[in-house]
Amino acid sequence: MTKKILIIGAGLGGLTAAGCLLKAGFDVEVYEQAPKLAEVGAGIQMSANAMHVLNHLGIGDKISSQSVRPAAYVFRLHDTGEIVDTFSLSEEHLKMHKAPYNQAHRADLHRFLSECVEGLKENCIRLNKKVIQFKETAREATVLFEDGTNASGDILVGADGVKSIIRDQMFGAIPATYTGDSAWRITVPREDLPENFMDHVMSVWMGPGKHAVTYWIKGGELLNFVGCVETPVAPDESWTAKFSWDKLQSDFNGWHPDIQRIINLADKDECYRWALYNRPVVQQWSTDRVTILGDAAHSTLPYLAQGAAMAIEDGAVLARALLQSGSIPDGLELYQQNRYERTKKVVETSNMNRRIFHLNSAAEIREHFSNRNEGDDRNGWLYSYNPLTVDLV
Ligand SMILES: Cc1cc2nc3c(=O)[nH]c(=O)nc-3n(C[C@H](O)[C@H](O)[C@H](O)COP(=O)(O)OP(=O)(O)OC[C@H]3O[C@@H](n4cnc5c(N)ncnc54)[C@H](O)[C@@H]3O)c2cc1C
């Protein structure tokens, strides 16, 4: 009999898992607490390791058509813009890894994924369904919703993000902790910027205690800016809070004129800052019928641009592990066994990047990059991974 899998959360991770599991022949139901499907109005980078899965789901070309393929990944000093390191993306990335490096709009990616899932199974995604608890027996897993209803299946997958209640119930409610950094996110239309403003490259601008990331999305129609700042937050502050434009401006005072120009063009009434939260990485994240994926399992600072990519890889590996194994517990064990080391390395490398990107002096930054070949390193272990073909052992 076809196994039924309940997925909690219709974010990028939950939807990708749903697509991969449906394609593998499982029956899937996705439950999302929000009343409608939506994503943050910001950019997202999708390297080959994630694009393999999106190609497998048949949405790679759609994403590529709405994206920008950056020529290079560029590391710069925050004030002069001096390039301290760079490696090629675009054609070289495609040739090396057989899938492109895309810079997309999150809402486009999310929409393509939800359309894909609904195309594979109508009414697969159920909205307004907030899970408050689950129960696991030897025969099934059951979730209880806030509205008093419930649903049962053979397997339960918590794709419910960094605040995951599925994870809470499995391992105890260790609260997410503030990483010390907050991220401003804005986009600026191309027509508001001078002609030939910034090449189609992905830039990290590094300065004392903060860094900024700039890249083009929407086929070059929008410039995406993320400004990550070491900053204390009030304990009662919302994770996503609106702040005055003056605060954004003062955070990047003295930075390169291109950065100042982007900030000057931000919608002054719509300046939001995300407090970045983390939870400890757990080694065992499955029981006999329940598992977690994406930020629920391994939330990370976004300083390697791989949080969603890891969630996307998780979905592909989960589907393959269940197909490959003789029983559900073995499949869930095989899945997490093959995801733990890689996702832990992403979390650790992102933490290391926080230290490097926020070094105090140009000399320290130059010194660091003179001893490290960022392109070789990432091409070697990060972008070269193909979740559809990697041996699962
Ligand atoms: C500034 C910034 C930039 C980033 N840039 C990149 C990038 O360039 N590339 C990249 O790969 N990653 C990036 N990331 C990371 C990426 O955004 C996340 O890792 C990814 O979105 C996690 O997806 P997810 O599906 O695991 O969780 P989420 O996106 O958090 O989705 C969880 C879903 O579960 C739902 N949910 C939660 N609780 C319940 C419940 N009880 N019942 C029902 N539904 C529930 C939520 O409503 C939500 O829809 C970035 C992150 C930040 C903050």
The ligand as an SDF file (V2000), in Angstrom:
LIG
                    3D

 53 58  0  0  0  0  0  0  0  0999 V2000
   18.7880   37.2210    5.4120 C   0  0  0  0  0  0  0  0  0  0  0  0
   18.7160   35.8040    4.9420 C   0  0  0  0  0  0  0  0  0  0  0  0
   19.2220   35.4670    3.6840 C   0  0  0  0  0  0  0  0  0  0  0  0
   19.2000   34.1260    3.2530 C   0  0  0  0  0  0  0  0  0  0  0  0
   19.7130   33.8150    2.0350 N   0  0  0  0  0  0  0  0  0  0  0  0
   19.7370   32.5270    1.6260 C   0  0  0  0  0  0  0  0  0  0  0  0
   20.2690   32.1760    0.3450 C   0  0  0  0  0  0  0  0  0  0  0  0
   20.6950   33.0460   -0.4240 O   0  0  0  0  0  0  0  0  0  0  0  0
   20.3040   30.8530   -0.0100 N   0  0  0  0  0  0  0  0  0  0  0  0
   19.8350   29.8600    0.8200 C   0  0  0  0  0  0  0  0  0  0  0  0
   19.8940   28.6750    0.4430 O   0  0  0  0  0  0  0  0  0  0  0  0
   19.2990   30.1680    2.0360 N   0  0  0  0  0  0  0  0  0  0  0  0
   19.2320   31.4540    2.4550 C   0  0  0  0  0  0  0  0  0  0  0  0
   18.6890   31.7720    3.6670 N   0  0  0  0  0  0  0  0  0  0  0  0
   18.1830   30.6920    4.5360 C   0  0  0  0  0  0  0  0  0  0  0  0
   16.7750   30.2550    4.1590 C   0  0  0  0  0  0  0  0  0  0  0  0
   15.9180   31.3690    4.0830 O   0  0  0  0  0  0  0  0  0  0  0  0
   16.1930   29.2630    5.1640 C   0  0  0  0  0  0  0  0  0  0  0  0
   17.1630   28.3120    5.5280 O   0  0  0  0  0  0  0  0  0  0  0  0
   15.0020   28.5250    4.5440 C   0  0  0  0  0  0  0  0  0  0  0  0
   14.0060   29.4380    4.1700 O   0  0  0  0  0  0  0  0  0  0  0  0
   14.4350   27.5000    5.5210 C   0  0  0  0  0  0  0  0  0  0  0  0
   13.3400   26.8510    4.9160 O   0  0  0  0  0  0  0  0  0  0  0  0
   12.4170   25.8870    5.7660 P   0  0  0  0  0  0  0  0  0  0  0  0
   11.3740   25.3960    4.8050 O   0  0  0  0  0  0  0  0  0  0  0  0
   13.2300   24.8950    6.5130 O   0  0  0  0  0  0  0  0  0  0  0  0
   11.7470   26.8130    6.8940 O   0  0  0  0  0  0  0  0  0  0  0  0
   10.7690   28.0610    6.7550 P   0  0  0  0  0  0  0  0  0  0  0  0
   11.0230   28.8260    5.5310 O   0  0  0  0  0  0  0  0  0  0  0  0
   10.8540   28.7860    8.0640 O   0  0  0  0  0  0  0  0  0  0  0  0
    9.3190   27.4010    6.6000 O   0  0  0  0  0  0  0  0  0  0  0  0
    8.6330   26.8440    7.7030 C   0  0  0  0  0  0  0  0  0  0  0  0
    7.1380   26.8120    7.3570 C   0  0  0  0  0  0  0  0  0  0  0  0
    6.4540   26.0880    8.3770 O   0  0  0  0  0  0  0  0  0  0  0  0
    5.2920   26.7950    8.7710 C   0  0  0  0  0  0  0  0  0  0  0  0
    4.9960   26.4070   10.1620 N   0  0  0  0  0  0  0  0  0  0  0  0
    5.7300   26.7040   11.2520 C   0  0  0  0  0  0  0  0  0  0  0  0
    5.1590   26.1850   12.3640 N   0  0  0  0  0  0  0  0  0  0  0  0
    4.0390   25.5220   11.9480 C   0  0  0  0  0  0  0  0  0  0  0  0
    3.0190   24.7850   12.6230 C   0  0  0  0  0  0  0  0  0  0  0  0
    3.0500   24.6160   13.9460 N   0  0  0  0  0  0  0  0  0  0  0  0
    1.9990   24.2490   11.9030 N   0  0  0  0  0  0  0  0  0  0  0  0
    1.9580   24.4050   10.5360 C   0  0  0  0  0  0  0  0  0  0  0  0
    2.8980   25.1300    9.8330 N   0  0  0  0  0  0  0  0  0  0  0  0
    3.9270   25.6660   10.5360 C   0  0  0  0  0  0  0  0  0  0  0  0
    5.6860   28.2600    8.6220 C   0  0  0  0  0  0  0  0  0  0  0  0
    4.5520   29.0980    8.5290 O   0  0  0  0  0  0  0  0  0  0  0  0
    6.5070   28.1990    7.3350 C   0  0  0  0  0  0  0  0  0  0  0  0
    5.7050   28.3410    6.1880 O   0  0  0  0  0  0  0  0  0  0  0  0
   18.6630   33.1180    4.1000 C   0  0  0  0  0  0  0  0  0  0  0  0
   18.1280   33.4560    5.3530 C   0  0  0  0  0  0  0  0  0  0  0  0
   18.1390   34.7890    5.7640 C   0  0  0  0  0  0  0  0  0  0  0  0
   17.5590   35.1390    7.1130 C   0  0  0  0  0  0  0  0  0  0  0  0
  1  2  1  0
  2  3  1  0
  2 52  2  0
  3  4  2  0
  4  5  1  0
  4 50  1  0
  5  6  2  0
  6  7  1  0
  6 13  1  0
  7  8  2  0
  7  9  1  0
  9 10  1  0
 10 11  2  0
 10 12  1  0
 12 13  2  0
 13 14  1  0
 14 15  1  0
 14 50  1  0
 15 16  1  0
 16 17  1  0
 16 18  1  0
 18 19  1  0
 18 20  1  0
 20 21  1  0
 20 22  1  0
 22 23  1  0
 23 24  1  0
 24 25  2  0
 24 26  1  0
 24 27  1  0
 27 28  1  0
 28 29  2  0
 28 30  1  0
 28 31  1  0
 31 32  1  0
 32 33  1  0
 33 34  1  0
 33 48  1  0
 34 35  1  0
 35 36  1  0
 35 46  1  0
 36 37  1  0
 36 45  1  0
 37 38  2  0
 38 39  1  0
 39 40  1  0
 39 45  2  0
 40 41  1  0
 40 42  2  0
 42 43  1  0
 43 44  2  0
 44 45  1  0
 46 47  1  0
 46 48  1  0
 48 49  1  0
 50 51  2  0
 51 52  1  0
 52 53  1  0
M  END
$$$$
